[in-house]
Amino acid sequence: MPKKITILGSGFSSLAAASYLAQAGHEVHIYEKNATLGGRARQYKRDGFTFDMGPSWYWMPDVFDRFFADFGKKTSDFYNISKLDPAYRVYFGKHDSIAIGDSLGKIKETFEAIEPGSAQKLQEFIDDAGNNYEVAIKDLVYRPGVSPLELVTPQTIKKIGSFFSTISRDVRKAFKNPKLIQILEFPVLFLGAKPSDTPSFYSFMNYADFGIGTFHPKNGMHAVIEGMITLAESLGVQMHANSTVESIVTENNIATGITVNGKTIKADIVLSGADYHHTETLLPKNLRQYSETYWGKKTFAPSSLLFYVGFDKKLEHVNHHTLFFDTDFDKHAVEIYDKPKWPDAPLFYANFPSISDMAMAPEGKEAGFFLIPLAPGLHDTQDLREEYFDRIINRLEELTGQSVKKNIIFKESFCVKDFVEQYNSYKGNAYGLANTLLQTAFLRPKLKSKKVANLYFTGQLTVPGPGVPPALISGKLVAGLITKNDKKKK
């Protein structure tokens, strides 16, 4: 029997879940507190410039293909992607950078030139990472995290050792050059934890990087959101922006609806794609599964200081994705995870989408998106934002040998305080709950509430974890769980 389902938030996981649930015949409504849809994947537009406000890397295209194929569609029905070459560039010092090509063959040549003998080692490392990818993306991450037995398959039993070693240990065993080590450790940062705390199994991220490649959707990552909105609406999903959910209504420990902008809206099922911790604060304390102590002990992915900058000229010696690893990687990691503080000399990432996509900036100009990873929960002030902007722009000029400060038309910032205010993000984290060994699969917060019937969760704080492809998968998992539980009741 069709149910009325209300969904909190309009990010990737919410949109994915909404489409699956509407396809199953339910009446689905999405409620978004902000004026535009997309959650953290909104866009900021100004003076002809377009910026993705959050996610900016398009990895694992097969996950997106699989999502749209579930509805008899192709990604190209909604947006077009192109493979980037180089995928990205990494700076280690002044005029000292390494470009990562668009094929493993090119990357092996780059490695071999830097560290003789490393091409063969890289091939072996990526072969193993590719095997992990097959196990993880084709099977393991599509499990709902209900039981530890989900992890026990003929394939995972063979991989048991990879859960007790780490990415950092494996990389350092095979490679000696510090630049190559940093490049190989970089992809797991998308999982929100230090390489030294990330199980070896997650080397599948290296396969996503070197084995599959980096892509760009024309008109930015928000084009994916727009495609998902179009799909969801075609299935009957109704979207409601500027709709702040103030509480989850319960009767006899059963979710019966939500209050939105002071109005009660009845529902048979409530699903939250909003911040998990925040969602539980919408319930009475006795109906919350996880205490403040529980959340306080968890390892969260970093927050970020972001800048959206319009330049009045094209920039030189940078690529679409450019990483600045000219400072101490390990020290910055300690300042994020172990001894939280504003970093002394942060690594940072810069994205110049207008290099690959002319639609992202006016002709002859450049759109620049800058990101500094930070510990969540830091005190965030405008003065600190200005100080760190000056630091990274000075380094950009020094490392790439060009003057850009005087070419800035405008800049906007987004930091810890904004993540809290706009996304109700726990401590202003940007990516969710880190994927460490003790925060993997069934050890993550559950998709279904243990205390409130008909209340479910999806997104980066639950299964399978942080990142855009996992968010799509999370939406599918929770929709499947709702459908399965609904059938049981009949």
RODO-2510 file (C-alpha; in nm, 4 decimals, decimal comma):
residues 490
     n   res          X          Y          Z
     1     m     0,0000     0,0000     0,0000
     2     p     0,1455     0,3400    -0,0960
     3     k     0,2728     0,5488     0,1939
     4     k     0,3217     0,9208     0,2412
     5     i     0,6913     0,9765     0,3044
     6     t     0,8486     1,3046     0,4125
     7     i     1,2208     1,3538     0,3588
     8     l     1,4381     1,6089     0,5396
     9     g     1,7032     1,7709     0,3202
    10     s     1,7639     1,7716    -0,0553
    11     g     2,1229     1,6512    -0,0931
    12     f     2,2412     1,3556    -0,2998
    13     s     2,1228     1,0873    -0,0562
    14     s     1,7790     1,2439    -0,0087
    15     l     1,7220     1,2851    -0,3827
    16     a     1,8360     0,9292    -0,4491
    17     a     1,6101     0,7841    -0,1791
    18     a     1,3178     0,9956    -0,2982
    19     s     1,3461     0,8593    -0,6525
    20     y     1,3609     0,4969    -0,5411
    21     l     1,0663     0,5414    -0,3048
    22     a     0,8570     0,7236    -0,5660
    23     q     0,9405     0,4503    -0,8160
    24     a     0,8006     0,2017    -0,5619
    25     g     0,4699     0,3897    -0,5688
    26     h     0,4907     0,6074    -0,2580
    27     e     0,3910     0,9728    -0,2245
    28     v     0,7203     1,1482    -0,1520
    29     h     0,7831     1,5041    -0,0303
    30     i     1,1253     1,6655     0,0203
    31     y     1,1621     1,9551     0,2661
    32     e     1,4712     2,1761     0,2304
    33     k     1,5494     2,4562     0,4787
    34     n     1,7481     2,6628     0,2260
    35     a     1,6129     2,8557    -0,0706
    36     t     1,7763     2,6271    -0,3276
    37     l     1,7910     2,2485    -0,3558
    38     g     2,1000     2,0317    -0,3445
    39     g     2,2159     2,0403     0,0168
    40     r     2,5928     2,0907     0,0247
    41     a     2,6003     2,0590    -0,3531
    42     r     2,4359     2,3947    -0,4138
    43     q     2,5831     2,6527    -0,6505
    44     y     2,6867     3,0121    -0,5958
    45     k     2,6543     3,2478    -0,8918
    46     r     2,7826     3,6013    -0,9177
    47     d     2,8675     3,8389    -1,2032
    48     g     2,8731     3,5605    -1,4601
    49     f     3,0818     3,3261    -1,2421
    50     t     2,9519     2,9873    -1,1236
    51     f     3,0899     2,7939    -0,8267
    52     d     3,0010     2,4536    -0,6865
    53     m     2,9720     2,5341    -0,3166
    54     g     3,0605     2,1867    -0,1958
    55     p     3,1556     1,8679    -0,3855
    56     s     3,3805     1,9401    -0,6831
    57     w     3,5333     1,5991    -0,7721
    58     y     3,3481     1,3569    -1,0005
    59     w     3,4927     1,0138    -0,9265
    60     m     3,3459     0,6629    -0,9643
    61     p     3,1298     0,7373    -1,2715
    62     d     3,0055     0,3776    -1,2640
    63     v     2,8144     0,4511    -0,9411
    64     f     2,6311     0,7390    -1,1090
    65     d     2,5660     0,5210    -1,4150
    66     r     2,4268     0,2472    -1,1923
    67     f     2,1961     0,4919    -1,0155
    68     f     2,0373     0,6291    -1,3321
    69     a     2,0223     0,2803    -1,4899
    70     d     1,7971     0,1738    -1,2013
    71     f     1,5377     0,4047    -1,3589
    72     g     1,6008     0,3015    -1,7186
    73     k     1,8083     0,6144    -1,7806
    74     k     2,1654     0,7117    -1,8626
    75     t     2,3680     0,9920    -1,7074
    76     s     2,3860     1,1490    -2,0544
    77     d     2,0070     1,1880    -2,0455
    78     f     2,0643     1,4562    -1,7815
    79     y     2,4216     1,5875    -1,8088
    80     n     2,7487     1,5282    -1,9922
    81     i     3,0887     1,4499    -1,8431
    82     s     3,4412     1,4795    -1,9810
    83     k     3,7595     1,3151    -1,8538
    84     l     4,0217     1,5580    -1,7271
    85     d     4,3809     1,5409    -1,8506
    86     p     4,5681     1,5979    -1,6370
    87     a     4,3326     1,4752    -1,3684
    88     y     4,5043     1,7122    -1,1248
    89     r     4,8370     1,8744    -1,0415
    90     v     5,0191     1,8628    -0,7078
    91     y     5,2599     2,1374    -0,5985
    92     f     5,5412     2,0520    -0,3577
    93     g     5,7406     2,3742    -0,3880
    94     k     5,8151     2,6674    -0,6152
    95     h     5,7875     2,5537    -0,9775
    96     d     5,7938     2,1975    -0,8360
    97     s     5,4800     2,0090    -0,9303
    98     i     5,3635     1,6727    -1,0581
    99     a     5,0758     1,6335    -1,3030
   100     i     4,8682     1,3154    -1,2781
   101     g     4,7674     1,2050    -1,6260
   102     d     4,4401     1,0550    -1,7445
   103     s     4,5628     0,6964    -1,7726
   104     l     4,7560     0,4522    -1,5567
   105     g     5,0166     0,4251    -1,8295
   106     k     5,0930     0,7967    -1,8112
   107     i     5,0989     0,7898    -1,4321
   108     k     5,3406     0,4943    -1,4277
   109     e     5,5777     0,6882    -1,6531
   110     t     5,5598     0,9836    -1,4128
   111     f     5,6315     0,7613    -1,1119
   112     e     5,9182     0,5799    -1,2833
   113     a     6,0879     0,9083    -1,3720
   114     i     6,0797     1,0126    -1,0065
   115     e     6,1580     0,6783    -0,8415
   116     p     6,3121     0,4086    -1,0648
   117     g     6,1346     0,0774    -1,0194
   118     s     5,8144     0,2360    -0,8939
   119     a     5,6125     0,1786    -1,2135
   120     q     5,5906    -0,1954    -1,1524
   121     k     5,5134    -0,1414    -0,7838
   122     l     5,2389     0,1024    -0,8802
   123     q     5,0906    -0,1515    -1,1208
   124     e     5,0806    -0,4116    -0,8433
   125     f     4,9336    -0,1620    -0,5947
   126     i     4,6596    -0,0536    -0,8376
   127     d     4,5843    -0,4149    -0,9354
   128     d     4,5157    -0,4900    -0,5696
   129     a     4,3217    -0,1640    -0,5319
   130     g     4,1144    -0,2579    -0,8370
   131     n     4,0300    -0,5909    -0,6761
   132     n     3,9218    -0,4054    -0,3623
   133     y     3,7104    -0,1771    -0,5800
   134     e     3,5316    -0,4758    -0,7297
   135     v     3,4565    -0,6141    -0,3836
   136     a     3,3598    -0,2783    -0,2329
   137     i     3,1733    -0,0825    -0,4976
   138     k     3,0125    -0,3735    -0,6758
   139     d     2,8997    -0,5476    -0,3584
   140     l     3,0043    -0,4476    -0,0065
   141     v     2,8895    -0,0849     0,0063
   142     y     2,5444    -0,1880    -0,1142
   143     r     2,4813    -0,3595     0,2220
   144     p     2,2605    -0,1717     0,4739
   145     g     2,4861    -0,2080     0,7804
   146     v     2,2268    -0,4027     0,9776
   147     s     2,4539    -0,6923     1,0774
   148     p     2,8271    -0,7711     1,0880
   149     l     2,7466    -1,0845     0,8869
   150     e     2,6969    -0,8605     0,5835
   151     l     3,0753    -0,8289     0,5675
   152     v     3,1274    -1,2033     0,5525
   153     t     3,1446    -1,3117     0,1891
   154     p     3,3912    -1,5382     0,0051
   155     q     3,5508    -1,2219    -0,1333
   156     t     3,5824    -1,0326     0,1955
   157     i     3,7234    -1,3334     0,3820
   158     k     4,0179    -1,3203     0,1403
   159     k     4,0558    -0,9508     0,2230
   160     i     4,0401    -0,9759     0,6024
   161     g     4,4034    -0,8723     0,6450
   162     s     4,3415    -0,5470     0,4582
   163     f     4,1158    -0,4296     0,7405
   164     f     4,3994    -0,4537     0,9915
   165     s     4,6750    -0,2828     0,7970
   166     t     4,6541     0,0805     0,6861
   167     i     4,6882     0,2747     0,3631
   168     s     4,9852     0,4616     0,5073
   169     r     5,1710     0,1413     0,5986
   170     d     5,1109    -0,0219     0,2600
   171     v     5,2150     0,2829     0,0599
   172     r     5,5344     0,3297     0,2571
   173     k     5,6215    -0,0367     0,2145
   174     a     5,6205    -0,0038    -0,1626
   175     f     5,7345     0,3552    -0,2233
   176     k     6,0136     0,5668    -0,0776
   177     n     5,9826     0,9031    -0,2490
   178     p     5,7837     1,1392    -0,0177
   179     k     5,6069     1,3057    -0,3116
   180     l     5,4773     0,9774    -0,4472
   181     i     5,3719     0,8732    -0,0978
   182     q     5,1675     1,1924    -0,0550
   183     i     5,0012     1,1483    -0,3940
   184     l     4,9008     0,7915    -0,3059
   185     e     4,7741     0,8918     0,0378
   186     f     4,5709     1,1841    -0,0947
   187     p     4,2581     0,9970    -0,2205
   188     v     4,1689     0,8534     0,1209
   189     l     4,1301     1,2067     0,2531
   190     f     3,7905     1,1919     0,0805
   191     l     3,7011     0,9302     0,3438
   192     g     3,7600     1,1853     0,6169
   193     a     4,0452     1,0239     0,8106
   194     k     4,4241     1,0143     0,8227
   195     p     4,5880     0,7558     0,5946
   196     s     4,7465     0,6063     0,9078
   197     d     4,3942     0,5416     1,0468
   198     t     4,2368     0,4195     0,7219
   199     p     4,2244     0,0412     0,6586
   200     s     4,4175    -0,0877     0,3556
   201     f     4,0924    -0,2091     0,2026
   202     y     4,0086     0,1523     0,1209
   203     s     4,2844     0,1557    -0,1398
   204     f     3,9890     0,1201    -0,3750
   205     m     3,9953     0,5007    -0,3671
   206     n     4,3346     0,4823    -0,5400
   207     y     4,1768     0,2701    -0,8095
   208     a     3,9016     0,5312    -0,8476
   209     d     4,1783     0,7892    -0,8914
   210     f     4,4394     0,6150    -1,1103
   211     g     4,2404     0,3246    -1,2524
   212     i     3,9223     0,5073    -1,3565
   213     g     4,0113     0,8769    -1,3572
   214     t     3,8696     1,2186    -1,2774
   215     f     3,5784     1,3672    -1,4690
   216     h     3,3951     1,6987    -1,4888
   217     p     3,0207     1,7374    -1,5475
   218     k     2,9520     2,0268    -1,7849
   219     n     2,8197     2,3244    -1,5824
   220     g     2,9625     2,1782    -1,2625
   221     m     2,8684     1,9178    -1,0023
   222     h     2,5343     2,0887    -0,9510
   223     a     2,4403     1,9583    -1,2973
   224     v     2,4199     1,6155    -1,1312
   225     i     2,1829     1,7548    -0,8680
   226     e     1,9711     1,9142    -1,1406
   227     g     1,9572     1,5805    -1,3214
   228     m     1,8498     1,4037    -1,0041
   229     i     1,5825     1,6664    -0,9365
   230     t     1,4489     1,6234    -1,2900
   231     l     1,4385     1,2472    -1,2452
   232     a     1,2717     1,2689    -0,9029
   233     e     1,0059     1,5129    -1,0212
   234     s     0,9329     1,2929    -1,3238
   235     l     0,8553     1,0159    -1,0750
   236     g     0,6185     1,2421    -0,8803
   237     v     0,8419     1,3631    -0,5970
   238     q     0,7320     1,7039    -0,4645
   239     m     1,0003     1,9536    -0,3572
   240     h     0,9548     2,2208    -0,0893
   241     a     1,2338     2,4788    -0,0458
   242     n     1,2482     2,7386     0,2354
   243     s     1,0944     2,4730     0,4581
   244     t     1,2609     2,4371     0,7960
   245     v     1,1716     2,1167     0,9789
   246     e     1,1308     2,2145     1,3450
   247     s     1,0399     1,8792     1,4983
   248     i     0,9564     1,5185     1,4249
   249     v     0,6092     1,4359     1,5517
   250     t     0,5693     1,1067     1,7366
   251     e     0,2846     0,9155     1,8940
   252     n     0,3547     0,6069     2,1071
   253     n     0,7151     0,6042     1,9809
   254     i     0,6030     0,6056     1,6180
   255     a     0,6945     0,8860     1,3759
   256     t     0,3692     1,0327     1,2459
   257     g     0,4898     1,3486     1,0745
   258     i     0,6952     1,6657     1,0994
   259     t     0,6406     2,0300     1,1810
   260     v     0,7549     2,2658     0,9056
   261     n     0,7527     2,6422     0,9496
   262     g     0,5092     2,6002     1,2376
   263     k     0,2727     2,3698     1,0495
   264     t     0,2242     1,9979     1,1249
   265     i     0,2490     1,7696     0,8217
   266     k     0,1345     1,4123     0,8685
   267     a     0,3352     1,1251     0,7232
   268     d     0,3482     0,7470     0,7397
   269     i     0,7285     0,7451     0,7254
   270     v     0,9883     1,0119     0,8063
   271     l     1,3305     0,9890     0,6432
   272     s     1,6127     1,2290     0,7238
   273     g     1,8930     1,3087     0,4846
   274     a     1,9857     1,6016     0,7078
   275     d     2,2642     1,5860     0,9664
   276     y     2,2012     1,2741     1,1793
   277     h     2,2907     1,4403     1,5102
   278     h     2,0705     1,7414     1,4326
   279     t     1,7808     1,5181     1,3277
   280     e     1,7794     1,3448     1,6642
   281     t     1,7591     1,6821     1,8410
   282     l     1,4187     1,7174     1,6697
   283     l     1,2995     1,4322     1,8939
   284     p     1,2382     1,4207     2,2699
   285     k     1,5572     1,3148     2,4543
   286     n     1,4181     0,9758     2,5487
   287     l     1,3689     0,8885     2,1804
   288     r     1,7233     0,9709     2,0693
   289     q     1,9432     0,6693     1,9946
   290     y     2,2799     0,8355     2,0391
   291     s     2,3890     1,0603     2,3253
   292     e     2,6030     1,3726     2,3092
   293     t     2,8803     1,1609     2,4627
   294     y     2,8494     0,9143     2,1725
   295     w     2,8864     1,1864     1,9102
   296     g     3,1664     1,3526     2,1035
   297     k     3,3757     1,0357     2,0912
   298     k     3,3363     0,9818     1,7170
   299     t     3,6028     1,0684     1,4600
   300     f     3,4543     1,3253     1,2273
   301     a     3,5795     1,4227     0,8872
   302     p     3,7259     1,7726     0,8659
   303     s     3,5423     2,0970     0,8320
   304     s     3,6681     2,3389     0,5685
   305     l     3,7423     2,7028     0,5053
   306     l     3,6196     2,7688     0,1522
   307     f     3,6651     3,0672    -0,0751
   308     y     3,4821     3,1428    -0,4003
   309     v     3,6922     3,3893    -0,5998
   310     g     3,6407     3,5667    -0,9301
   311     f     3,9592     3,6653    -1,1180
   312     d     3,9665     3,9163    -1,4040
   313     k     4,2212     3,7097    -1,6016
   314     k     4,3085     3,3497    -1,6835
   315     l     4,5543     3,1951    -1,4361
   316     e     4,8754     3,0204    -1,5373
   317     h     5,0563     2,7052    -1,4181
   318     v     4,7444     2,5581    -1,2555
   319     n     4,4973     2,2914    -1,3659
   320     h     4,1271     2,2312    -1,3091
   321     h     4,2167     2,0528    -0,9821
   322     t     4,5364     2,1736    -0,8143
   323     l     4,6671     2,0557    -0,4766
   324     f     4,9219     2,2495    -0,2729
   325     f     5,1246     2,0032    -0,0654
   326     d     5,4229     2,2309    -0,0067
   327     t     5,3888     2,2141     0,3730
   328     d     5,4061     1,9326     0,6281
   329     f     5,1212     1,6894     0,5540
   330     d     5,1544     1,5036     0,8863
   331     k     5,1609     1,8220     1,0961
   332     h     4,8447     1,9514     0,9317
   333     a     4,6771     1,6127     0,9940
   334     v     4,7645     1,6344     1,3656
   335     e     4,6086     1,9824     1,3768
   336     i     4,2878     1,8386     1,2301
   337     y     4,2506     1,5067     1,4127
   338     d     4,4758     1,4868     1,7189
   339     k     4,5257     1,8387     1,8561
   340     p     4,2545     2,0481     1,6914
   341     k     4,3603     2,4053     1,6145
   342     w     4,3818     2,6493     1,3288
   343     p     4,6747     2,5087     1,1265
   344     d     5,0125     2,6804     1,1233
   345     a     5,0877     2,5952     0,7607
   346     p     4,7876     2,4250     0,5991
   347     l     4,7798     2,2214     0,2845
   348     f     4,5094     2,3503     0,0532
   349     y     4,3210     2,2620    -0,2632
   350     a     4,2259     2,4914    -0,5503
   351     n     3,9681     2,4205    -0,8189
   352     f     3,9564     2,6277    -1,1381
   353     p     3,6600     2,4779    -1,3262
   354     s     3,6644     2,7502    -1,5925
   355     i     3,9875     2,5966    -1,7265
   356     s     3,7811     2,2990    -1,8496
   357     d     3,4346     2,4529    -1,8740
   358     m     3,3907     2,7968    -2,0285
   359     a     3,0412     2,8224    -1,8807
   360     m     3,1859     2,8606    -1,5296
   361     a     3,3302     3,2113    -1,5833
   362     p     3,3019     3,5037    -1,8271
   363     e     3,5384     3,4941    -2,1247
   364     g     3,8984     3,5725    -2,0326
   365     k     3,8278     3,5348    -1,6590
   366     e     3,8773     3,2539    -1,4066
   367     a     3,6605     3,1044    -1,1329
   368     g     3,8607     2,9862    -0,8333
   369     f     3,7377     2,7646    -0,5501
   370     f     3,9814     2,7213    -0,2580
   371     l     3,9557     2,4746     0,0297
   372     i     4,1576     2,4469     0,3513
   373     p     4,0747     2,1372     0,5632
   374     l     4,0138     2,2274     0,9289
   375     a     3,9286     2,0502     1,2506
   376     p     3,5517     2,0615     1,3115
   377     g     3,4326     2,2774     1,5988
   378     l     3,6956     2,5515     1,5683
   379     h     3,6116     2,9116     1,6573
   380     d     3,5429     3,0809     1,3250
   381     t     3,5824     3,4582     1,2748
   382     q     3,6000     3,6884     0,9758
   383     d     3,9486     3,8012     1,0776
   384     l     4,0738     3,4419     1,0713
   385     r     3,9172     3,3871     0,7303
   386     e     4,0956     3,6949     0,5934
   387     e     4,4272     3,5896     0,7465
   388     y     4,4129     3,2451     0,5888
   389     f     4,3021     3,3773     0,2524
   390     d     4,6082     3,6012     0,2430
   391     r     4,8264     3,3049     0,3337
   392     i     4,7077     3,0776     0,0563
   393     i     4,6996     3,3489    -0,2094
   394     n     5,0574     3,4444    -0,1219
   395     r     5,1585     3,0797    -0,1570
   396     l     4,9679     3,0440    -0,4835
   397     e     5,1582     3,3408    -0,6239
   398     e     5,4937     3,2163    -0,4950
   399     l     5,4548     2,8545    -0,6044
   400     t     5,3108     2,9217    -0,9501
   401     g     5,5218     3,2297    -1,0263
   402     q     5,2430     3,4738    -1,1034
   403     s     5,0660     3,7725    -0,9536
   404     v     4,6935     3,7251    -0,8893
   405     k     4,5964     3,9407    -0,5876
   406     k     4,5374     4,2538    -0,7904
   407     n     4,3206     4,0511    -1,0319
   408     i     4,0606     3,9523    -0,7715
   409     i     3,7179     4,0923    -0,8599
   410     f     3,5426     3,9485    -0,5535
   411     k     3,5653     3,6705    -0,2979
   412     e     3,3156     3,5015    -0,0693
   413     s     3,3961     3,2660     0,2159
   414     f     3,2252     2,9711     0,3835
   415     c     3,3492     2,8092     0,7033
   416     v     3,2605     2,6254     1,0258
   417     k     2,9928     2,8718     1,1306
   418     d     2,8225     2,8485     0,7900
   419     f     2,8213     2,4677     0,7896
   420     v     2,6392     2,4839     1,1241
   421     e     2,3943     2,7580     1,0256
   422     q     2,3107     2,6391     0,6739
   423     y     2,3357     2,2608     0,7091
   424     n     2,2919     2,2022     1,0856
   425     s     2,6233     2,0203     1,0591
   426     y     2,7633     1,8673     1,3789
   427     k     3,0533     2,0937     1,4845
   428     g     3,0512     2,2318     1,1317
   429     n     3,2008     1,9178     0,9767
   430     a     3,2079     1,9225     0,5975
   431     y     3,2095     1,5528     0,5031
   432     g     3,0430     1,3538     0,7790
   433     l     3,1726     1,0678     0,9895
   434     a     3,5202     0,9418     0,8968
   435     n     3,5622     0,5881     0,7636
   436     t     3,7973     0,4428     1,0227
   437     l     3,8013     0,0713     1,1116
   438     l     3,5661     0,1234     1,4073
   439     q     3,3342     0,3436     1,2016
   440     t     3,2817     0,1130     0,9041
   441     a     2,9636    -0,0598     0,7832
   442     f     2,7522    -0,1950     1,0754
   443     l     2,9575     0,0150     1,3215
   444     r     2,8167     0,3397     1,1810
   445     p     2,4911     0,5035     1,2996
   446     k     2,1989     0,2974     1,1726
   447     l     1,9725     0,3649     0,8748
   448     k     1,6670     0,2835     1,0888
   449     s     1,5930     0,4292     1,4311
   450     k     1,5990     0,1733     1,7100
   451     k     1,3665     0,3828     1,9266
   452     v     1,1162     0,5375     1,6860
   453     a     0,9180     0,3263     1,4438
   454     n     0,8919     0,4559     1,0860
   455     l     1,1926     0,6881     1,1288
   456     y     1,4906     0,6387     0,8970
   457     f     1,8190     0,8103     0,8135
   458     t     2,0429     0,8448     0,5093
   459     g     2,3575     1,0352     0,4171
   460     q     2,7197     1,0781     0,5135
   461     l     2,6857     1,0068     0,8870
   462     t     2,5339     0,6652     0,8245
   463     v     2,6009     0,3786     0,5803
   464     p     2,8170     0,3573     0,3743
   465     g     3,0020     0,6845     0,4499
   466     p     3,1223     1,0227     0,3215
   467     g     3,1477     1,1232    -0,0439
   468     v     2,9055     1,1735    -0,3320
   469     p     2,8971     0,8160    -0,4686
   470     p     2,8392     0,6743    -0,1166
   471     a     2,5572     0,9277    -0,0733
   472     l     2,3814     0,7906    -0,3832
   473     i     2,4278     0,4404    -0,2467
   474     s     2,3005     0,5434     0,0971
   475     g     1,9794     0,6669    -0,0617
   476     k     1,9303     0,3362    -0,2378
   477     l     2,0032     0,1380     0,0788
   478     v     1,7520     0,3209     0,2962
   479     a     1,4833     0,3063     0,0278
   480     g     1,5375    -0,0693     0,0048
   481     l     1,5176    -0,1044     0,3824
   482     i     1,1913     0,0942     0,3964
   483     t     1,0427    -0,1204     0,1181
   484     k     1,1555    -0,4427     0,2892
   485     n     1,0140    -0,3411     0,6286
   486     d     0,6899    -0,2258     0,4687
   487     k     0,6436    -0,5667     0,3068
   488     k     0,6999    -0,7386     0,6412
   489     k     0,4077    -0,5481     0,7926
   490     k     0,1621    -0,6678     0,5317
***
